């Protein structure tokens, strides 16, 4: 018998189980990879923009289903740095215009004021791409969220139920 080999394997397995247990208990939904593209205020602005496009009502709005997290990840991972810069410029434009027009931050503006600011953004040629992209991706993030798919589209993860023809 190779007792040394068995004891060595047993010790490594026990150590791995202890390490795995402490590592796995730290898992939760709140752990997210930090975005290196958007600053925390810009991430917050993405949420306010999304909630302006799809506000809360009887059903959850964009902010309620977490579209801002989707937008942050999408723009960070799937868009070129030049496109990310356009999105950032549009966010900065909205912040500046809210201060100039309404003397308060975009987050504190009324819904109608936010809509007017976004419509002003749409009218500007240099921000048109950013506006349409933000609107399109907000809608896509909302429509493909778990809440909308299950509550409104009645999506089933594994369709094709088995209905046997033989009584057991």
PEZINOR-V89016 format. One record per residue. N is the residue number from 1. RES is the residue in three letters. PSI is psi in whole degrees, -180 to 180 (999 if undefined). D_CENTER is the distance of its C-alpha to the mean C-alpha in Angstrom with 1 decimal. Layout:
# PEZINOR-V89016
N_RES_PSI_D_CENTER + N_RES_PSI_D_CENTER
This chain:
# PEZINOR-V89016
1_UNK_151_56.0 + 2_UNK_78_53.5 + 3_UNK_-38_52.8 + 4_UNK_-43_51.3 + 5_UNK_-41_48.7 + 6_UNK_-46_47.9 + 7_UNK_-39_47.7 + 8_UNK_-45_45.5 + 9_UNK_-41_43.1 + 10_UNK_-42_43.1 + 11_UNK_-42_42.3 + 12_UNK_-41_39.5 + 13_UNK_-44_38.0 + 14_UNK_-43_38.4 + 15_UNK_-41_36.8 + 16_UNK_-39_33.8 + 17_UNK_-40_33.4 + 18_UNK_-44_33.5 + 19_UNK_-41_30.9 + 20_UNK_-39_28.6 + 21_UNK_-47_28.8 + 22_UNK_-31_27.9 + 23_UNK_-42_25.1 + 24_UNK_-26_23.6 + 25_UNK_-17_23.9 + 26_UNK_-3_21.4 + 27_UNK_134_18.6 + 28_UNK_173_16.2 + 29_UNK_-24_12.6 + 30_UNK_-13_12.3 + 31_UNK_120_13.1 + 32_UNK_149_10.5 + 33_UNK_133_11.8 + 34_UNK_137_12.3 + 35_UNK_136_11.3 + 36_UNK_-3_14.7 + 37_UNK_-50_14.0 + 38_UNK_139_12.6 + 39_UNK_163_14.5 + 40_UNK_-41_13.4 + 41_UNK_-34_14.9 + 42_UNK_-37_13.1 + 43_UNK_-40_9.7 + 44_UNK_-39_11.2 + 45_UNK_-38_12.6 + 46_UNK_-40_9.4 + 47_UNK_-40_8.9 + 48_UNK_-39_12.6 + 49_UNK_-46_12.7 + 50_UNK_-40_10.3 + 51_UNK_-18_12.4 + 52_UNK_-40_15.4 + 53_UNK_-45_14.8 + 54_UNK_89_14.1 + 55_UNK_165_15.8 + 56_UNK_145_16.4 + 57_UNK_-138_19.6 + 58_UNK_-37_21.2 + 59_UNK_163_18.0 + 60_UNK_146_14.6 + 61_UNK_-170_13.0 + 62_UNK_-41_9.6 + 63_UNK_-34_9.2 + 64_UNK_-28_10.7 + 65_UNK_-1_8.5 + 66_UNK_34_5.2 + 67_UNK_-30_4.4 + 68_UNK_-33_4.3 + 69_UNK_-43_2.1 + 70_UNK_-46_2.1 + 71_UNK_-43_4.9 + 72_UNK_-48_5.8 + 73_UNK_-42_6.2 + 74_UNK_-51_7.7 + 75_UNK_-32_9.9 + 76_UNK_-40_10.9 + 77_UNK_-30_11.9 + 78_UNK_-7_13.0 + 79_UNK_148_14.6 + 80_UNK_157_18.0 + 81_UNK_-32_18.7 + 82_UNK_-39_20.7 + 83_UNK_-38_17.8 + 84_UNK_-38_15.6 + 85_UNK_-37_18.7 + 86_UNK_-41_18.9 + 87_UNK_-45_15.4 + 88_UNK_-40_16.5 + 89_UNK_-39_19.9 + 90_UNK_-40_18.6 + 91_UNK_-45_16.7 + 92_UNK_-39_20.0 + 93_UNK_-45_22.0 + 94_UNK_-40_20.3 + 95_UNK_-46_20.9 + 96_UNK_-45_24.5 + 97_UNK_-36_25.2 + 98_UNK_-42_24.1 + 99_UNK_-43_26.5 + 100_UNK_-46_29.2 + 101_UNK_-38_29.2 + 102_UNK_-2_28.3 + 103_UNK_35_29.0 + 104_UNK_167_25.8 + 105_UNK_163_22.3 + 106_UNK_-38_19.7 + 107_UNK_-31_18.2 + 108_UNK_-8_21.7 + 109_UNK_153_22.6 + 110_UNK_163_23.4 + 111_UNK_-41_21.3 + 112_UNK_-35_24.2 + 113_UNK_-41_24.3 + 114_UNK_-43_20.6 + 115_UNK_-41_21.3 + 116_UNK_-40_24.4 + 117_UNK_-41_22.7 + 118_UNK_-36_20.2 + 119_UNK_-35_23.3 + 120_UNK_-38_25.1 + 121_UNK_-40_22.3 + 122_UNK_-34_22.8 + 123_UNK_-19_26.5 + 124_UNK_128_26.5 + 125_UNK_-39_27.0 + 126_UNK_-17_25.4 + 127_UNK_4_22.0 + 128_UNK_-44_22.2 + 129_UNK_-45_20.2 + 130_UNK_-41_17.3 + 131_UNK_-50_17.6 + 132_UNK_-36_17.7 + 133_UNK_-46_14.8 + 134_UNK_-44_12.5 + 135_UNK_-47_14.0 + 136_UNK_-46_13.9 + 137_UNK_-29_10.3 + 138_UNK_-46_9.3 + 139_UNK_-42_11.9 + 140_UNK_-43_11.0 + 141_UNK_-37_7.4 + 142_UNK_-47_9.4 + 143_UNK_-33_12.4 + 144_UNK_8_11.0 + 145_UNK_157_9.4 + 146_UNK_-41_11.9 + 147_UNK_-50_13.3 + 148_UNK_-42_14.3 + 149_UNK_-40_15.5 + 150_UNK_-37_17.7 + 151_UNK_-32_18.8 + 152_UNK_-37_19.5 + 153_UNK_-7_20.0 + 154_UNK_44_21.6 + 155_UNK_137_20.0 + 156_UNK_129_21.8 + 157_UNK_-45_20.6 + 158_UNK_85_24.2 + 159_UNK_172_26.3 + 160_UNK_63_30.0 + 161_UNK_149_31.6 + 162_UNK_121_35.0 + 163_UNK_95_37.8 + 164_UNK_153_41.0 + 165_UNK_0_44.3 + 166_UNK_126_46.4 + 167_UNK_139_46.9 + 168_UNK_999_46.9
